[in-house]
Amino acid sequence: MINILASVKRPFSGLIIDGEKTWELRKNAPRLKKGDSVTLWLYESGKDGERAIIGKCRMVAYVELRHMPFGDALEMLKSTACVSEDQLRAYMPCYAWGVQDPVRLPVAVPLSAIGLTRPPQSWQYITPEQAAILEQVACRDCPNCKHHSLLTKQSPCRECYPHENQRLWEPRKEEE
């Protein structure tokens, strides 16, 4: 199992998590062997982003794009990568990473929870131990927030703090 942490800006991070964006464009690709299983962890970057790990998906393939596609291939790539023709042209040459089965984490996980101090510039490999911490958070098994000890007291899961628009460092909102 290979685990990769990728920085993705809004709105693209949300489009991946919602399953609308199934091709992510990158300037390079990981070295994979045939049959490798890859989990792509999504770090939401940018000024409007969570600046935390918000979800995961499976990376099922990648395709090197040396030349601008045309016709049906161009239309398919624009719609599944959620980019315009001008954006794609400006980013060429690149790789299109195929992603499937997105899962939003019940809590946005700070990088410090897996021992990182800076997000990846584009993407980086993470260790099986770091991925195990993220998998524990992803489990959604939350009787009294078992995963609080992995994060911090200020990082409750969405089961305990169900308000989608609530930042993790805000005090808990009482039901109205």
C-alpha positions in Angstrom: 0.0 0.0 0.0 1.3 3.4 -1.0 0.1 6.5 0.7 0.4 10.0 -0.8 -0.5 13.3 0.7 -1.5 15.9 -2.0 -2.1 19.6 -1.6 -5.3 20.6 -3.3 -6.8 24.1 -3.3 -10.5 24.9 -3.1 -12.7 24.4 -5.0 -10.9 21.4 -6.5 -10.6 19.7 -3.1 -14.3 19.8 -2.6 -15.0 18.6 -6.2 -12.8 15.6 -5.6 -14.5 14.8 -2.3 -17.9 15.2 -3.9 -16.9 12.8 -6.7 -17.3 15.4 -9.5 -13.5 15.7 -10.2 -12.1 12.3 -11.2 -8.9 13.4 -12.8 -6.4 15.5 -10.8 -3.7 17.3 -12.9 -0.1 17.2 -11.6 3.3 18.1 -13.1 4.7 14.7 -12.1 3.6 11.3 -11.0 4.7 8.8 -8.4 6.8 5.8 -9.3 4.4 2.9 -9.1 4.7 -0.8 -9.9 1.9 -2.7 -11.7 -0.7 -3.6 -9.1 0.3 -1.0 -6.5 -2.6 0.2 -4.4 -2.5 3.9 -3.8 -4.4 6.0 -1.2 -4.4 9.7 -1.9 -4.9 11.8 1.2 -6.1 15.3 0.4 -4.6 18.3 2.2 -6.9 21.3 1.6 -4.6 24.3 0.9 -5.1 27.9 0.0 -6.3 31.0 1.7 -9.9 29.7 1.9 -9.0 26.1 2.6 -9.1 24.2 5.9 -5.3 23.9 5.8 -5.7 20.4 7.1 -6.2 16.8 5.7 -9.9 16.6 4.8 -10.3 13.3 3.0 -9.0 10.5 1.0 -9.6 8.7 -2.3 -8.0 5.9 -4.3 -5.6 6.8 -7.1 -6.4 4.2 -9.8 -4.2 5.4 -12.7 -2.2 8.2 -14.2 -1.8 9.3 -17.8 1.0 11.4 -19.1 -0.3 14.3 -21.2 2.5 15.5 -23.5 0.2 17.2 -26.0 -3.1 19.0 -25.8 -5.9 16.5 -26.4 -8.6 17.4 -28.9 -12.2 16.5 -29.8 -14.0 14.2 -27.4 -10.9 13.5 -25.4 -10.5 17.2 -24.7 -14.2 17.6 -23.7 -14.0 14.6 -21.4 -10.8 15.8 -19.7 -12.2 19.3 -19.2 -15.4 18.0 -17.6 -13.8 15.3 -15.4 -10.8 17.4 -14.3 -13.1 20.5 -13.8 -10.8 22.8 -15.7 -11.2 25.1 -18.7 -9.4 24.6 -22.0 -7.2 27.6 -21.2 -6.3 26.3 -17.8 -5.4 22.9 -19.3 -3.3 24.5 -22.1 -1.4 26.6 -19.5 -0.6 23.6 -17.4 0.6 21.3 -20.2 2.6 19.0 -20.2 1.3 17.2 -17.1 -0.1 14.0 -15.7 -3.7 13.3 -15.1 -4.2 11.2 -12.0 -7.4 9.1 -12.0 -9.1 9.2 -8.6 -12.1 7.2 -7.3 -14.0 6.4 -4.1 -13.6 9.7 -2.2 -14.2 9.8 1.5 -14.5 13.0 3.6 -12.9 12.6 7.0 -15.2 13.2 10.0 -12.7 15.7 11.2 -10.1 17.9 9.4 -6.8 16.6 10.6 -3.9 19.0 11.2 -0.5 18.1 9.7 0.9 18.0 13.2 -1.2 14.9 14.0 1.0 13.0 11.6 4.2 14.7 12.5 4.5 17.2 9.7 5.1 20.9 10.0 4.6 21.9 6.4 2.2 20.8 3.7 3.7 19.3 0.5 4.4 21.7 -2.3 2.4 19.4 -4.6 2.5 15.9 -3.1 4.6 13.6 -1.0 4.7 10.0 0.1 3.7 9.4 3.8 4.6 6.5 6.0 2.3 3.6 6.9 2.4 4.9 10.5 1.2 8.3 9.4 -1.5 6.7 7.2 -2.6 4.5 10.1 -3.3 7.7 12.2 -5.4 9.1 9.4 -7.3 5.8 9.0 -8.2 5.8 12.7 -9.7 9.2 12.2 -11.5 8.1 9.1 -13.3 5.3 10.9 -16.2 7.4 12.1 -16.5 5.1 15.2 -16.9 7.9 17.7 -18.3 6.9 21.1 -16.8 9.8 23.1 -14.3 10.6 20.3 -11.7 7.8 20.6 -9.6 9.7 18.1 -9.3 12.9 20.2 -6.2 11.5 21.7 -4.7 11.3 18.2 -5.4 14.9 17.6 -6.1 17.5 20.3 -9.0 18.4 22.6 -9.9 21.2 20.1 -10.3 18.7 17.2 -13.6 16.9 17.7 -15.1 14.8 15.0 -18.2 15.8 13.0 -20.2 13.3 15.0 -19.7 15.4 18.1 -19.7 18.8 16.3 -22.2 18.3 13.5 -22.2 21.9 12.2 -20.5 21.8 8.8 -19.5 25.4 8.8 -17.9 25.3 12.3 -14.1 25.5 12.4 -12.5 23.0 14.7 -11.0 25.5 17.0 -14.3 27.2 17.8 -16.2 26.4 20.9 -18.9 23.8 20.5 -22.3 25.3 19.4 -25.2 24.3 21.5 -28.3 23.0 19.8 -30.9 25.7 19.2 
